[in-house]
Amino acid sequence: MNAGRVLAGMIAALIGLGMAGEGACAQGGRTTPRDRQQGQPAPAPAGSTPVTTPAGTQPAAQAVRLKPSPYIVREENRSKRWTMTVDVNIEAWKRYIEGRPPENDRFTFSSATIVWPLVPETASSVMDAVESASGIQPAVSGVVKFQDREVTREAAIIAADAGGNVLHSGTWRAQWVMPPLEGASLYDGREMSLQVVIPVTSYRTTFDERGARAVAWPKEAWPPEAHATFAPQMFIDFGPDGRPYDTAPVSDLVAIWTEGRDPKSIAPVTLAKWFAAKVVEHVQLSGDGLAFDRTGMIEGLDLKGAPLTALEKRGSEYDMACLLAAVYRKAGLPARIVIGYDQESRAGKQVYLKRPKSVPDLRAWVEFALYDEANGTFGWVPVDPAAMRGSSSRLPPNFMDRDQRYFGTHDELDRVIPFAFHFHPPTTVRAYGSPGFWGWFVTPVPPDRAYQRLSFRAHTTPVRATPPGARPGS
């Protein structure tokens, strides 16, 4: 079955819980090195997490009836089926004081909703699906535990906001509800965990750059999924504390790199390649962009954000992706960040950035929208600036005149499992210390402080007999 038809069927079938504050974020404070040294997470600024409760059902998103772009192609014969498992563990705050009993916080609340992002489709991947009584659904499973006791496995899949609009960057999200207990009882304990299992088919990509250069800027609006990328996003437009960035450094780079010309006087693909080259030359890779808890496990992301990366000319691969996405958007070109788990980099494969064994194999890149309005085609083109920078800090003089590895054509993405378009869900949920892809919202109020730990693993999905239509891309 065609993967695009499967996804359209999933969208049409999805009806789930809505959440208020779409596009807003209440991440809270960031953990400082001093906090980590003392084993204490940074508390959130006062009032940074509004009390929000899930709303009722919402209408399904409307599929955009456009043909796939002929210029960006998934290589069907160079694909791999993966099953990725993510574990999120949340522990109540604790402090040890010499000569005294430890100070222990507890989680006490009446109900909660836990959120994890879903990536239905990228240029290089399609999330697997299964047929159910309500239609075709994402083949996602998960379990929420509290005090090591199972609370729920039932997930609602959200593909649109309460008004039926596409979510930022075309993301979806899975939500698990911890319902009120019988009587007046409250959840009371020190640990909560979420385990999510996501099957995905990943592909290498091939880009017909020469043909795509003929695609002009659209005269009318961008398709909804592309237009949605212009909404504010953490680390591009605002920080984890919710405060807006001064984006002048990004605007300045656009003006310098276009020599003051209107960016739309340059064909979209040509502009995208030129900006990618300039970002690769502008930013020196520095740091891994990850934050770790007191035990050395990954807590989340520790990023500078696009404007500061532009000013300092240094940053992690995630900062580089943020800056490239920010430059594209500032020029009017829809773009989204893709974060994925690189399963095979531990297996002796060549990778673009060497990492110590303790650092998870996460990587980030950017996709820009390629919309051929005249012919009614649409697609996303992957651009991997960190991989380009890893091969050379200065691109060859004829860079613009030849096909470039990692610009559209990418021979490593079949081993990478995309799982998020955001470092923190674009809705009003809370995480701790650092943005870590997940979030929860708690009634009556979320805990003010806690420890969070993330782990990722994946394996190839066994090939077995499945009903027709049970897996996209088959």
GIURBEL-V438749 format. One record per residue. PSI is psi in degrees with one decimal (NA if undefined). OMEGA is omega in degrees with one decimal (NA if undefined). D_LAST is the distance of its C-alpha to the last C-alpha in Angstrom with 2 decimals. Layout:
PSI OMEGA D_LAST
PSI OMEGA D_LAST
//
This chain:
141.7 179.2 5.51
131.8 -176.3 7.18
-37.8 179.7 7.68
-39.4 178.5 11.34
-37.1 178.2 11.64
-45.0 180.0 10.28
-42.0 178.0 12.86
-39.0 177.3 15.43
-38.0 177.4 15.15
-44.7 -179.2 15.70
-46.1 -177.8 18.65
-29.3 -176.7 20.15
-15.3 -170.1 20.07
123.8 168.8 21.63
121.1 -176.1 25.32
-175.7 179.1 26.97
139.3 173.7 30.20
159.9 177.6 31.55
137.9 -178.6 33.68
164.2 174.0 36.67
33.3 -179.9 37.32
132.1 -179.1 34.00
-11.7 176.8 34.36
161.0 -178.9 37.28
134.3 178.3 37.40
59.8 -174.7 39.91
-36.9 -176.5 39.08
-167.5 -172.4 42.67
164.7 177.4 44.59
148.6 178.3 43.54
128.2 177.5 44.73
160.5 176.3 47.37
-35.2 178.5 48.10
-40.9 178.3 51.25
-43.8 -178.0 49.37
-37.8 180.0 47.04
-36.6 -179.7 50.07
-2.8 179.9 51.70
25.7 -178.0 48.54
125.8 175.6 48.69
150.7 178.8 45.92
134.0 177.0 47.10
156.3 178.0 47.80
149.2 173.7 46.32
148.4 -177.8 48.64
132.4 175.4 50.48
11.7 -175.7 48.68
-14.0 -178.8 45.44
95.3 179.1 43.31
148.1 174.8 43.90
117.4 -176.0 43.79
144.6 177.1 40.76
146.1 179.9 39.25
138.0 177.4 35.87
-171.5 -177.9 36.22
-159.7 -177.8 34.90
158.8 -178.7 31.67
156.3 179.8 30.37
154.6 179.0 28.63
152.6 175.5 24.97
149.6 179.0 24.21
126.3 178.9 23.83
138.0 176.5 20.78
124.3 -174.7 22.06
78.4 176.4 21.22
148.4 177.3 20.78
150.9 176.5 18.54
143.9 178.4 16.75
133.6 177.9 19.34
-7.2 -173.7 19.24
-25.3 178.3 21.19
122.0 -170.0 18.89
135.6 169.0 15.58
132.3 179.6 12.95
101.6 -175.7 12.90
-31.5 -179.1 9.41
0.5 175.7 11.48
59.2 -178.5 13.37
159.9 177.1 11.19
140.7 177.6 12.00
126.9 -176.1 11.07
151.5 166.9 14.33
114.9 -178.3 16.32
137.5 176.7 19.36
129.4 177.7 22.52
134.1 175.4 25.30
126.7 174.8 28.77
121.5 -179.5 31.32
126.8 -178.9 34.82
128.6 -178.3 37.73
136.5 178.7 41.29
150.6 -177.1 44.48
144.7 178.6 46.96
142.2 176.2 49.63
133.6 178.6 52.67
131.6 178.0 54.98
126.1 -175.9 58.68
130.0 177.7 61.08
3.5 -179.6 63.49
156.4 174.9 61.75
148.1 179.6 58.93
149.1 174.1 55.58
123.6 -176.8 54.70
125.9 167.6 51.56
164.1 174.1 49.66
149.5 172.1 47.73
119.7 177.3 44.88
115.5 -176.6 46.39
167.1 -177.8 44.56
-32.5 178.5 43.77
164.0 -179.4 40.05
155.0 172.9 37.30
124.7 -178.1 33.83
135.0 -173.0 31.70
135.7 171.0 29.14
140.3 -177.7 26.28
153.1 173.0 24.16
139.9 177.3 20.45
99.5 -175.2 18.53
-34.5 -175.0 15.72
141.0 169.6 14.75
-177.0 176.1 16.59
-26.2 -172.7 16.64
9.5 -175.6 15.01
156.2 172.4 12.92
126.6 176.9 10.88
134.4 -178.8 12.11
157.3 -177.9 10.01
160.3 176.9 10.88
155.9 176.0 12.17
136.8 177.6 13.87
179.7 -179.6 17.63
-28.2 -179.0 20.79
7.2 179.0 20.99
-163.3 -179.6 17.51
128.5 -176.5 14.36
152.8 173.6 15.63
139.3 -179.1 14.93
55.5 -177.3 14.51
137.9 175.5 17.81
160.2 179.9 20.77
164.8 178.4 24.29
135.8 175.3 27.85
131.8 176.6 31.16
147.1 174.0 34.28
125.8 -174.0 37.90
38.1 177.4 40.49
16.0 175.3 37.83
133.8 -177.6 37.42
132.1 178.4 34.18
-47.4 -178.1 34.48
151.8 170.1 31.09
-3.2 -174.0 27.37
121.3 -178.4 26.72
138.3 169.5 25.15
135.7 -179.3 25.31
123.0 -177.2 22.73
119.2 -178.8 24.57
-0.5 -178.1 22.91
162.3 176.5 26.18
-175.5 -174.5 29.90
-21.9 178.0 32.44
6.0 -179.6 32.78
11.0 -178.7 29.11
150.0 177.3 28.89
138.8 176.7 26.07
163.9 -175.7 26.89
127.1 177.2 27.99
8.1 -177.5 25.46
16.1 178.7 22.73
156.0 165.7 22.82
174.0 173.3 22.20
150.0 173.6 24.05
139.8 -178.7 24.12
131.5 175.8 27.58
128.1 -176.1 29.21
128.7 168.8 32.60
100.4 -171.9 35.53
163.2 175.5 37.52
143.6 177.5 41.33
163.9 -179.5 42.89
145.7 -179.7 45.18
-144.3 -179.7 48.64
16.7 -176.6 49.69
150.5 177.7 48.03
151.9 168.0 46.36
131.6 -177.3 43.79
112.0 -178.9 46.01
-168.9 -174.2 44.93
-6.6 -175.4 44.10
139.0 172.1 40.41
142.6 178.8 37.09
149.7 174.0 33.65
129.3 171.2 30.05
126.8 -178.3 27.11
134.8 177.8 23.63
121.9 -173.8 20.38
115.1 174.1 17.34
133.8 -174.7 13.87
144.4 169.8 12.34
123.4 -177.7 9.98
147.1 -173.3 12.56
153.3 161.9 12.88
155.6 -178.6 15.98
150.5 175.4 17.17
133.8 -175.4 19.23
125.8 173.1 21.82
82.2 -174.4 23.85
-41.4 -177.5 26.92
-42.7 177.8 29.36
-38.3 -176.5 27.58
-21.1 178.9 27.01
-21.8 -179.0 30.75
-11.5 -179.1 31.52
125.9 -177.4 29.87
169.1 173.7 32.80
141.6 178.3 33.40
146.3 177.4 32.59
-28.2 178.6 35.72
-164.1 -175.4 34.56
152.8 171.9 32.79
155.8 173.2 29.66
152.2 -174.6 26.57
-41.7 -177.8 26.93
-36.5 177.8 24.45
-44.6 -178.5 26.37
-32.0 -177.5 29.75
-18.8 -179.1 29.24
-15.3 -178.3 29.47
-8.5 175.8 33.15
152.7 -178.1 34.13
146.6 -179.0 36.06
141.9 177.9 34.27
139.2 179.6 35.76
-3.3 172.3 36.82
-46.7 -176.9 36.62
-23.5 -179.9 38.96
163.8 -177.5 40.47
178.0 179.4 41.02
-21.7 177.6 40.22
1.1 178.7 43.51
-4.2 -178.5 42.37
134.1 -179.0 44.99
144.2 173.2 44.07
155.7 162.7 44.13
106.3 -174.1 46.43
12.1 179.4 43.82
-39.3 178.9 46.54
-32.8 177.4 45.61
-44.7 177.8 42.14
-39.0 -179.8 43.77
-41.5 179.2 46.25
-41.3 178.2 43.64
-44.3 -179.7 41.97
-42.0 -179.6 45.42
-46.1 -174.6 46.35
-20.0 175.4 43.17
3.1 -178.6 43.33
38.7 175.9 47.13
0.7 179.9 47.68
159.2 172.2 45.67
121.1 -179.5 43.47
-30.1 -177.5 39.96
1.1 170.9 38.66
-5.3 178.6 40.81
135.2 -179.5 38.31
141.9 -174.5 34.87
-45.6 -177.2 32.18
-40.0 177.3 30.36
-43.4 178.6 33.77
-43.9 -178.5 34.99
-41.2 -179.2 31.96
-40.3 179.6 32.41
-45.6 178.3 36.17
-37.7 177.6 35.95
-44.0 179.1 33.54
-42.1 -178.2 36.10
-38.3 177.0 38.95
-41.7 178.5 37.38
-40.6 179.7 36.69
-29.0 -173.7 40.34
-34.3 -170.3 41.70
125.7 171.8 40.29
126.9 -179.6 41.09
128.9 -177.3 38.68
124.1 179.1 40.69
165.1 -179.0 39.80
-7.7 175.8 36.54
11.9 -176.8 36.49
149.7 175.1 36.12
144.5 -176.5 38.63
150.5 -179.9 39.42
-174.4 -174.1 41.26
-17.2 179.2 44.46
-2.8 -179.3 42.69
2.6 176.7 40.69
155.7 -178.4 37.31
131.3 176.9 35.33
-35.2 -178.3 36.57
-148.9 -176.0 34.72
143.6 177.7 35.17
88.4 -171.7 38.54
157.3 177.2 38.24
-34.4 -172.2 40.90
157.7 -172.9 39.17
-48.5 -176.9 38.84
-43.4 -179.5 42.53
-35.5 175.2 44.02
-39.8 177.4 41.62
-40.4 -177.6 42.76
-45.1 -174.3 46.37
-19.1 -180.0 46.27
25.5 177.6 43.94
150.4 176.8 42.54
172.4 177.8 39.70
174.8 176.6 36.64
-30.6 178.5 33.21
-40.0 175.5 32.56
-40.3 179.0 35.77
-41.9 177.5 34.79
-40.7 178.0 31.51
-43.4 -179.0 33.57
-42.8 179.6 36.06
-43.8 177.6 33.59
-39.7 -179.9 31.89
-41.4 179.3 35.43
-45.2 177.7 36.59
-50.7 -177.0 33.68
-40.1 179.8 34.26
-31.8 178.3 38.02
-3.1 179.2 37.59
8.5 -179.5 35.57
117.1 179.3 32.12
135.8 -179.3 29.53
150.0 178.0 28.14
149.6 176.1 26.61
139.6 175.5 26.81
127.9 175.6 23.77
131.5 -177.7 24.55
165.1 177.2 22.33
121.3 -177.8 22.83
99.1 -172.7 22.94
-37.6 -168.7 22.16
-0.4 -178.5 23.13
-18.4 177.0 26.39
-11.7 -172.6 28.25
27.8 176.7 27.17
9.8 178.2 29.53
154.4 176.2 27.22
131.4 179.7 29.01
161.1 -173.7 28.86
-16.9 -176.5 30.48
120.4 179.8 32.87
136.8 -178.1 34.54
149.8 171.5 34.84
158.5 -175.4 36.89
-23.5 -177.5 35.13
-12.9 -175.6 36.09
126.2 179.5 34.09
150.6 -176.6 30.48
63.6 174.7 27.91
146.9 175.6 27.15
158.0 -176.5 26.85
145.9 175.3 26.92
-174.9 -176.2 26.31
146.3 169.1 26.40
130.9 173.5 24.19
153.8 -175.2 26.14
134.7 174.2 25.20
102.4 -174.5 24.97
110.3 176.1 25.74
90.9 -174.6 26.66
-38.5 -176.2 28.68
-35.6 -176.6 29.86
1.3 175.8 26.47
39.2 178.2 24.69
153.6 -176.9 22.05
143.4 175.7 21.39
172.2 177.0 19.82
137.4 -177.3 20.88
120.0 -178.9 22.30
137.5 175.6 22.66
122.8 -174.2 26.21
85.1 -174.3 27.24
-35.0 179.3 31.06
-39.2 177.1 31.72
-39.1 176.9 29.82
-42.1 179.0 31.73
-33.9 -180.0 34.93
-29.5 179.6 34.27
-29.4 178.3 34.30
135.8 178.8 37.42
-15.1 177.3 39.52
121.7 -176.4 40.54
153.9 -176.2 38.24
157.3 -177.7 39.55
-31.7 -179.1 41.70
22.9 -177.3 39.21
-43.3 -175.5 36.36
-17.9 -173.4 35.97
1.0 -178.4 35.94
160.6 176.4 33.20
140.4 -176.6 29.57
125.2 175.0 29.58
138.8 -179.1 27.33
-1.0 170.3 26.04
93.8 -176.1 26.63
-63.6 177.0 23.23
120.4 -173.6 22.27
114.0 -174.1 21.60
12.9 177.9 20.82
-9.1 -170.7 21.02
-11.9 175.4 18.54
-16.3 179.9 15.75
0.9 -177.0 18.22
136.1 -176.9 19.14
101.2 177.7 17.87
136.1 -178.9 19.04
-6.9 -179.3 20.64
149.6 170.5 23.40
-2.7 -176.1 24.86
151.6 176.0 28.32
-16.8 174.3 30.65
138.5 -176.3 31.88
137.5 -179.7 30.29
59.6 177.2 31.57
171.8 -172.4 33.37
83.5 176.9 36.61
166.6 -173.4 35.91
138.2 168.2 37.83
-175.7 -170.6 37.15
132.4 175.5 39.82
-58.0 -177.8 41.33
149.8 173.4 38.45
133.6 -175.4 35.29
35.4 173.5 32.53
-33.8 -176.8 29.43
178.8 171.2 30.29
162.9 173.7 33.17
155.1 167.8 34.87
136.0 -159.9 37.30
139.5 174.6 40.05
128.8 10.2 42.67
-32.8 178.2 45.50
150.7 178.7 45.08
155.2 172.7 42.88
141.8 -176.7 44.56
-25.1 -177.5 46.31
148.5 -179.9 45.51
170.7 173.1 43.21
139.8 173.9 41.37
145.1 179.7 37.62
138.9 -179.7 35.54
145.1 172.2 31.89
148.6 -176.8 29.86
142.4 172.1 26.34
160.4 -178.7 24.43
158.6 174.7 20.92
160.6 177.4 19.31
141.8 -178.2 16.15
125.3 178.9 13.90
141.3 176.3 14.15
123.6 -179.9 11.31
164.4 -179.4 12.07
131.6 178.7 11.40
153.2 177.6 9.96
153.6 176.3 10.53
134.8 178.4 8.32
0.0 -176.7 7.45
-17.0 -179.9 8.37
125.3 177.0 6.00
146.9 174.9 5.55
-1.5 -179.2 3.79
NA NA 0.00
//
